[in-house]
């Protein structure tokens, strides 16, 4: 497809990088010369410097022939204006990044009237993912699929864990439940294991299971399975706001700390069920006075990666019972943190990019097998794809053990009607199924691409 991206910041670059890998024809429009030079030198795209809200700039760039326009500048208002202009000059589908809470509530009501096909909000979407992990204290990242029937859960194998040294094939028998290990990070390697791989201490593991089976699994390993009862959020920006609002609405006691008195007054008015405290959340004295060290969970959501990392390192080292959540903005900074325990890391730009890429894949396959949803686990290196099987094909009705799959592919679950199950070798894929696929390969947009 021909796709135009307006805005060349972190989110725009993340989306462009993935779409180029998937062989789409990309135009990037940005008013910053340095941004355009950077993207033009690093990716195979058509860079255009200019105001993307100008119909003349868009027409001169050939944007009117695009199948999709994605507006991800730093301004919600400009993004909306760009989408309106793009629709007027002939672009059929548009996506806008909308981050402000007030705008988000309004846009949901008038999205169709404005011609918007899709709205993405990085901070709100990140808050939803974090909230999912708060429902399960012993887990790291938690992703829900098959309309809630199955979850992909990530956790770290602790020292002296009873499953350490156990082959993957013996795990379900050990816990007397059906779970599937779908990815492992060991040292600097991330891979999809076969049944002979032995689990080791300090492995980071993602597995697929129902919530009930996952709870039983964690209990068997002596991990905490209950939901978080109280949460401290350090940083009153957009992510802090959305997370506080969602957590409080779900019955979690929330304390929010920010150093700006004006921000605190605004948040106190906007979040009536949240205890808002004014202070520097990186100051140990403030942390003690606010009783942060007795919290069940702490989310570092300030605008500074460095501050978030430093406090998270301190908490994970001295208070291991606290569930620590760390927001990271810069991907290069995130790569430097390999091997450092800073709790569960979330990067809003990757979450936003996943939602956009999922939409693009479904759009490009609107007549065939669609990607219903997409997410990444384990350092953004493992893709979890949910496909709806719409069309008859040669792979239907054949036992999985008789099919030839590409390397680095795992069928993690099949949903048929109201029944969701982790398949064995004798199970088959049928028309109408929803199939969960795990892969370390990037760019799979069609179900048939998983076969050798």
Secondary structure, 3 states (H helix, E strand, C coil): CEEEEECCCHHHHHHHHHHHHCCCEEEEEECCHHHHHHHHHHCCCEEEECCCCCHHHHHHCCHHHCCEEEECCCCHHHHHHHHHHHHHCCCCEEEEECCCHHHHHHHHHHCCCCCCCEEECHHHHHHHHHHHHHCCCCCCCEEEEHHHCEEEEEEECCCCCCCCCCEHHHHHHHHCCCCEEEEEEECCEEECCCCCCECCCCCEEEEEECHHHHHHHHHHCCCCCCCCCEEEEECCCHHHHHHHHHHHHCCCEEEEEECCHHHHHHHHHHCCCCEEEECCCCCHHHHHHCCHHHCCEEEECCCCHHHHHHHHHHHHHHCCCCEEEEECCCHHHHHHCCCCCCCEEECHHHHHHHHHHHHHHHHHCCCCCEEEEEEEECCCCEEEEEEECCCCCCCCCCCHHHCCECCCEEEEEEEECCEEECCCCCCCCCCCCEEEEEECCCCCCCHHHHEC
